[in-house]
Structures are given as C-alpha cells and as structure tokens.
Amino acid sequence: MRVGVMSGPERGDAAYKAARMVDDARWAEEAGFDTVWVPQVPTDFDALTAVSLMGQATSRIELGTAVVPVHAQHPVALARQALSAHAAADGRLALGVGASHHWIVRDMLGVPYEKPAAYTRAYLEVLNEAVSGVSSVDVENEHFRVHNPLTIAPVTELPVLIAALGPVMLRIAGEHTGGTILWMADERAVGEHVVPTLTKAAESAGRPAPRVVAGIPVCLCAPHEVDAARERANRILGEADISPNYRRLLDHGDARDVGDLCAAGDEAAIEARFRRFADAGVTDLSVRLLPIGNGRDELVASKLRTRDAVAAIAAAFR
C-alpha cells in the first residue's frame, strides 16, 4: 500500500497558502511519501493550480486532486487545465474527479444535480478522450456534443480516478477510470463493498486492477486523548449529516461518523489501523493530518508530531 498526505484544506490567507502547500509537497517528497493529495474545497484554492506549483518544487512524488467536481467546468476545459498541470509536474498528476454533492452543485453553484451518475459517465467519455492525446475531441452523448481540436497532449499517460461511493458509481469507476478516491469509508466498507464492486467492473471491461485511494484523518496522541481526537474530527470534518452519499457509504461499514474513521493513538495503534486498510484492499492511503490541542502553538506541535510519526510508519509499507 502506498501512503500519501493531504495538503491544502486548512484555512488561511491565499498569499501564504500557496507557499505552504509547496512546502508540504517538498517535505512529503523528502520524507519518502508516495503521493500528495490536494482536496478541491469549494470555497478554497484551486487544486490543479496547487499541483502545478508543487510540481515545480518536487521531482518524484505523485500529485493528485481529490477531487475536482465535474459539474464545475466543461470536460474539455478541465482536460486542458489538467494536461497543463500534468506537464508542469513532469507527468506526475493523478486527476481525481467526482460528482460532488447536492449542497455544492445545486445549492452553491446553482447547477442541476439530477442523475449525477449518468452525467459523470457522459462527462468521462469526453474527458478520457481529451486527455488521451487525440488531435480532436469528437464525442456525442446524452449530455455533450463536442467537436473540439486539441493540440496539447499528455507528456505521459494521465491517470483519471473518480470519487465513487455507491454501486453505480463504482461500476463507472471500474469501467471508465483507473480507480476510485474515497472519503468516509472504513475497512469493512472498503473490503466488502468498494473493492468487490470496483474490481468486478474493471475485470468485465478488460481494464487493469483499479486503484483504491482511501482518505482518513490521523492523529498521534496518548490513549487518553483518543476521544478528544475523534471529537475534533467530527467537529471540523463532519459532513455526513448533510451528504447522503457519505451516509450511505457509512452504512456499508462499522463507522458511524468521521471520528470512527480517525486513526488516533500511539504509533502502534496508527500502524495497526493502516494495516487493516491495506488488508481490506486499499492501494493508496491518503492521510489527513489531524492536530489536537489548545491554541495555535499546541495545534502546530501536534501536527508536526503526527506527520513525523506517519512518515516513519509509511516506510513500513514500501
């Protein structure tokens, strides 16, 4: 199992955030991580711009988006931006996209959110062709009539993954992409729901074994602080109550909320949780560092302790 870290979801001034994300990527590469995943928070810094910047400061590490909402821009526009970022990162982009949620697409963007799986399938038909290196994107389907010349080509093959939580989206992921990117999926949900559905779809389509990227919060802490870590995870990361897609995914596992998903405790406890995800079939773990404490100084110190511990633990999976 490959282990990576998330960068970018924290609040902060954009003037400083870009430099901080570049520093995060540089540190992650030096620490031996396999990937950096940049969430596309709807109110925040553009993930593909961050990848372009990170690519200039690193040379080895894979840089992924987790994930860009498909309703936010035309697939040819996204392909053009992704291919540009891919080139800026010397061919190290993993493009994660997704149908997002009703409260982002319908309520924030003002775009219809009807039959998101069917729309995503149609979107991928255009996107996959656009990133394949063709000189003209020519796709007509239920949602798109595209005949668009394109002169930018991938410097290396550009992997596309989608956020897939339910069975229909997992089948689409297996049939049309390189795998899925998950949030709010525990070990049982991955092993009994995600992996079987995704793998069967990929095999039926004659595609390679798919990647399963699972995002989880992680906090290095003393045993008596575990409850505090889980409470903080629920307070700052709890989206399940307003996202039915996450709630349905939780129903496939044992976790009831994001606090239950948090790998919290000492180094041994965190490593044991990582191994359970690996045993469930996760190919890539995406760690969301979760600090605890009172005040900025304690939070920063907690984050640094956690990231150093995760870097040491990740080495055991290489």
N, C-alpha and C positions, 0 to 999 in steps of 0.2 A: 504494500500500500504506500502510495506517495503522500507526503504530508506538506501542506501549504498553509499560508496565513492570509487572513483578510486585511485589506488596508483601505481606509477611506470613509467608513461610515460614521466616524466620530464628528461631532460638531466642531466648528472652528472657522476662523476668517479664511476666505479663499486665498488671500495673499500669502498665507502661511501654509495652507493645507497642501498646495502643490509640492512645496519643498519637503513637507513632512512625508507625503506619500512616496516621493522619490527616495528619501532616506530610509523609509520602511522597506522598499524593494531592494535597495543596496544592502541593508542589513540582512534581509532574508536570504539573499544570494550568498553573502559571506558566511552566514550561519549554516548553510547547506540545505535549506529548504528546496523543495521541488517546484513549488508554484507560489504565486501571489494572486489572490482573487480580489477584484475590485467590485463591490456592490454598486449597482446603479440606483442610488437612493433618489426618489422622485424630486426631492427638493434640493439636491446637492450637486457636487462636482461631477462633470461628465466622465464616465468610466473609461471610454476609449481615448479621450484626451490624456487621462492619467496613464493609461498603458503606453501611449506614445512617449510621454515624459520618462516613465520608468524604463522603457526600452533603451533610452539614450544613456542611462546611468548603470545598466547591467549588461551582462554578456551571455548568461547561461539560463537563467531561471525562466520558466514559463509564466506568462502573464495572462490572466483570464478575466473576463467580465462575468458577473454573477448577480443579476442578469440584466440585459438591455430589453425593455418592453417592446414587443413587436408593433403595438398599436401607435407608438410614438413617432414613427417615421416610415417612409416608403422603403421597401426592401432593397431597392437599388441604391437609395441614399445611404442606408445602413451598410450595404456591401462596400460602397465607395469609401466610407469612413473607416470601416474595419480593415480593408485592404491597405489603406494608407497607414493605419496604426500598426498593422502586421509588418509592413515594410520598415517603419521606424524602429520596430523592435527586432529587426533581423529575423523575421519569421517565427516569433515566439508567442504569438497571440493565440489563445483559445477563446473563440467567440461564443459566449453564453447568452442566449436569448430566452424570452419567455412571454407567456400571455398575460402575466401580471395578475392584478386583482380588480374587482369591480370598483373599489374605492379609489384606485389610482386611475384606471382607464375611463370609467364613466363619470365618477364624481369630480376628479381633478382635471382630467384632460377634456372632458365633455364629448367623448367619443363613444359610440355604441359598443356595448360589451355583450353581444349576442353570439352564441355558438363560438366561443373563443377557440375551441379545439379545431373546428373546421377552418376558422380564419388562420390559425397558426400553420396548419397543413398547407394551405394555399400560399401563405407567406414564405414558407420554407422552399416551395417549388421555385419561387423567384430567387430567393436568397442563395440557395445552393448553386443554382446556375450562375448567378452573378459572381460568386467567389471561386468559381471553378477554372477561370482563365479564358472563357469564351470571349470572342470579339464582339458579340452582340447577344444580349439577353432577350430571348423570344419565348415568352410564356403567356398562355391564356388559360385562365381557370375561373372558378366561381367568383373570385374577388379581384383579379388583376388581368389587365390586357397590356402586356409590356412588350415593347419592341425598342430596345434601348442599346445603342452602341456603347461599348465599354472598352477603353484602351488600357486601363490599369489591370494588372494580373497579379496573382499571389506570388510572392518571392519564394515561398514553399507552400505546400498544402496547408490550407487554413481549416483547422477543425472547428465544427459547429456543434454545440450542445444546447439542449433546451431544458428549462425547468419543467419537469413532468412529475406530477403528484398522483393523479388518478389513472385508471387503467387505459382510457382512450389516449391521453397524452403520452403515457409510457409506450403505447404501441407506436404512436407517431415518432417518438424519440428513437425507438429501435429501428424503425423502417427508414427514417429520413436523416438521422444525425448520428454523431459519434457517441452519444450517451446522454445522461441526464445530470442536472445540478439540483441538489435537494437542500431544503431547509425545513426543519420540524419533522424529520424522520428519525426515529430511534432504530436500534439494532434489529428489533423484530419486524418493524415496518419495512426496513431495507431487505432483510433476508427472506421474508415470507410474501411480500407484496411487490416491492420495486424490482428486485433482481429477476425473479422468475418471469414476470410480465415483459420486462425490457429485453431480457436475453432471448426469450422465445420469438419476439417480434424481429429482433436483429437476425436471428438464425433463419427465420422464414423469408426474410428479404435478402439473404445471402450477404449480409454485412458482417464485418469483424466484430469480435466481442466488444460490447459497449463499455464506456467508462461510467462509473457511478461516483459522482462527486457529492459528498455529504458535508454540509456545514454544521458545526456545533460550537457553542460557547465553551471556553475552557478557563478555569481559574485555579491557580496554585494557591492553596490555603491550608490552614490547620484543620483537623477534623471538626473542631467545634465551630469553625467558620463556614462549613459547607452550606448550612441553611441560609446564612446571610448571602452567600454567592448565588444560590438558587433564587432567593427573593429579589436580588438585584437583576438577575437575568429576566425574571418575569416583569419587573418594573420598566426596564429600558428596552427590552426586546420582545415583549409580549404582543404579538399581532394576531394570534389565532382567534381571539374573540371577534375580530372584525373581518377575518379572512376565512370564509367557509372552506376554501381549498386546503388550507392548513389544518382546519379542524377535522376534515375527512381523512387527511393523511395521518393525523394523530390517532384516529380510531383504528388504524391498522396495526398499531403498536401498543406498548405499555405506558409510554409517556403521556401525561395529561396536559403538559404545558412546556414552555421552553426551559423552565427551571429544571424539569426532569431530564431534559436533554443535556444539560450542562455537565461537562466532565470536571468535577470540582473535588479538591482534596490534595493529598500529597502526590509526589511523583509516581509512586507505585499505583495509586488509585487512578491517576490520569492515564498511565500506560495501559493498565488493565482495560479501561474503557476504550482506548484506541484499538486494542486487540479484538475486542468484541465487535467493533465496527468492521475491522478487516475480515474477521471470520464470517460476518454477515454478507460479505461480497463488495464492500466499498473499495474502490480502486484508488480514490483520491479523497483525503480528508482535508477540509478547509476550516481552519481554526479561527474562531472569533475570540480574540483575547478579551477577557472579562475581568477588569480590576475591581477590587473592593477596598473600602477604607473611608475615612472621614477627611474631606478636604483634598485639594489638588495634590499635595505632596504625597499623601498616603496612596492615592489612586495611581499616580505615576510610578511610585516604587513597586506597587503590586503588579502593575502591567509589565514592568521590566523583569520582575522575578518570574512571572508566568511565561513570558516569551523566551527567557533563557532556559527555563525548565522544558518547555515544549521543544525547543531546538535540540536539547540533549536527548529527549525521548524520541524525536523523529529519526535520529541517527540509527536507532534500533530497527527501523522498518526499511532501511535502504539495503 
